[in-house]
Amino acid sequence: MKELLLDSILEGMPGITAVEGANLLENCIYLLHEKGHVSPTDMEVSGMENLMLPVVWRDTYDEQMKRTYADRQSATERAAICISALLATTMTEYTIVERSRRGTGFDYYLGNKEDKFFLPKARLEVSGIEEEKSGNTLLQRYRMKLKQVERSDYLKLPVYIAVVEFDTPKSIFDRKETI
């Protein structure tokens, strides 16, 4: 059975240092805690697969974390990166190999987990929603991101789009091929 082990991001990835992974994890723990979730909690995932994915973490939430990550918009963005990076490694043969530059239309390059050269094989676009509301739903955000990633279709790399909502929690993790 698949599960999302949030603490595994502490090991880092070729394109995310262990220190950055710790920061992403703390943002994720903060936001999940603030939304009333405890480990383990189920996340509904739709897209490539439709499943309930247990999300597991060692709860290190404290008042200092609350003061550090009080900007909920920033915390949501960073927490979405944490979840999305782990969805990519859990649901595909890929891992994060490099951060993309601003303006490319996507956030990260993905490469094969076993490849020692970290060659880009796919793209990953990430989006986070603290709480779904009319006019800002998972599906609406997903469709917006589908349009956004077209800017980099010239790369001829498939793209994965991850949209994560933390109130429920739930996510869309889907793949789009380029032509």
Secondary structure, DSSP 8 states (H G I E B T S, - for coil): ---EEGGGGGG-BTTB-HHHHHHHHHHHHHHHHHTT--SSEEEEEEESS-EEEEEE------HHHHHHT--HHHHHHHHHHHHHHHHHHHHSSEEEEEE--TTSS-SEEEEETT-TT----EEEEEEEESS-BTTB-HHHHHHHHHHHGGGGGGG---EEEEEEETTTTEEEEEEE---
